Amino acid sequence: MAKYQIQTVIIHKPVSLEKAKKEAKKIIGKEEYRETENSYRFKNISKKMFDPSTFRTKVINKNISLVVGKCKKEDERSKASIAKSKQSLDEDSKEEKHYSSSEEEEEKEKHYEEEHSLIKKVKKIEKMICHLSKMLKK
């Protein structure tokens, strides 16, 4: 059974951008955001990685909401992640043609390892958030 994962953290205004970034960093470890009229939205995982019928909004408090959902099957996520990595690396290699074939492969492998390291960190953070969420319910 798939677990719910955080797709986006929403920090509602009038919270300052500085405070919103700090909160988002605590929750998902990211500070990149998109501003809307009423909130700052910090994307954790691409919505393409989720089963769209499972999205829910979880209100943490008056200033923070989480958009959660169930990720697609692990195989689909892995394939999508690998495809995205390869596409990104292919685009990078088109721009930087001065690499030799072995250097390109080393660079692709390094990028792939970094991405999977980040995925592991995100999963760890999501577990912490799940635990915090359970504590808040009590």
Buried (B, 14 or more C-beta within 10 A) or exposed (E): EBEBBBBBBBBBBEBEEEEBBBBBEEBBBBBEBEEEEEBBBBBBBEEEBBEEEBBEEBEBEEBBBBBBBBBBEEEEBEEBBEEBBEEEBEEBBEEEEEBEEEEBEEBBEEBBEEBBEEBEEBEEBBEEBBEEBEEEEE
